[in-house]
Amino acid sequence: MAVVLIPPALRALTGAERVTLAAANVRALLSALEARFPGFGAALGPRFAVSVDGEIRSDADYDPLADATEVAFLPPLSGG
């Protein structure tokens, strides 16, 4: 099962800083998050980075997730 680090802005939806879910890859993990926490995808938005075990991946949709893989969805930074 993957361990998902929830961004602070989305913790009201999940009620937790971390969530554990079974998923074969990042795309399936996003679907599982949306199924468990309706509105997660919309709240995350279309532009975000994905970190898998501490490494930012530019195209992680179909990368396999092993047990205890840590995944973080990082919303875009704003400011100047």
LINGI-V711896 format. One record per residue. N is the residue number from 1. RES is the residue in three letters. SS is DSSP state (h for helix, s for strand, l for the rest). PSI is psi in whole degrees, 0 to 359 (NA if undefined). D_LAST is the distance of its C-alpha to the last C-alpha in Angstrom with 1 decimal. Layout:
BEGIN
N,RES,SS,PSI,D_LAST  N,RES,SS,PSI,D_LAST
END
This chain:
BEGIN
1,MET,l,141,37.6  2,ALA,s,146,33.8  3,VAL,s,118,31.8  4,VAL,s,124,28.6  5,LEU,s,119,25.8  6,ILE,l,128,24.5  7,PRO,l,146,20.8  8,PRO,h,321,20.6  9,ALA,h,342,19.8  10,LEU,h,0,23.0  11,ARG,h,335,25.3  12,ALA,h,328,26.8  13,LEU,h,318,28.1  14,THR,h,335,29.6  15,GLY,l,15,30.6  16,ALA,l,159,29.8  17,GLU,l,334,27.4  18,ARG,s,145,29.5  19,VAL,s,140,31.8  20,THR,s,126,34.5  21,LEU,s,151,35.5  22,ALA,l,130,37.8  23,ALA,l,145,36.4  24,ALA,l,329,37.3  25,ASN,s,178,33.9  26,VAL,h,320,30.3  27,ARG,h,316,31.1  28,ALA,h,327,34.0  29,LEU,h,317,32.0  30,LEU,h,319,29.6  31,SER,h,319,32.7  32,ALA,h,321,34.2  33,LEU,h,317,31.2  34,GLU,h,321,31.3  35,ALA,h,320,35.1  36,ARG,h,326,34.9  37,PHE,l,81,31.9  38,PRO,l,133,32.0  39,GLY,l,355,28.6  40,PHE,h,312,26.8  41,GLY,h,317,25.9  42,ALA,h,320,24.7  43,ALA,h,326,22.6  44,LEU,h,322,21.1  45,GLY,l,173,20.3  46,PRO,l,341,20.8  47,ARG,l,109,17.9  48,PHE,s,158,18.1  49,ALA,s,157,18.9  50,VAL,s,129,22.3  51,SER,s,127,23.3  52,VAL,s,116,27.1  53,ASP,l,43,28.5  54,GLY,l,1,25.3  55,GLU,s,122,24.7  56,ILE,s,129,22.0  57,ARG,s,134,24.1  58,SER,l,333,23.1  59,ASP,l,73,26.3  60,ALA,l,4,27.9  61,ASP,l,316,29.6  62,TYR,l,13,33.0  63,ASP,l,132,32.8  64,PRO,s,147,35.6  65,LEU,l,123,34.8  66,ALA,l,170,37.3  67,ASP,l,140,38.3  68,ALA,l,15,35.9  69,THR,l,135,33.0  70,GLU,s,124,29.7  71,VAL,s,133,27.2  72,ALA,s,135,23.7  73,PHE,s,121,21.6  74,LEU,s,112,17.9  75,PRO,s,157,15.8  76,PRO,l,146,12.7  77,LEU,l,146,9.5  78,SER,l,165,6.9  79,GLY,l,189,3.7  80,GLY,l,NA,0.0
END
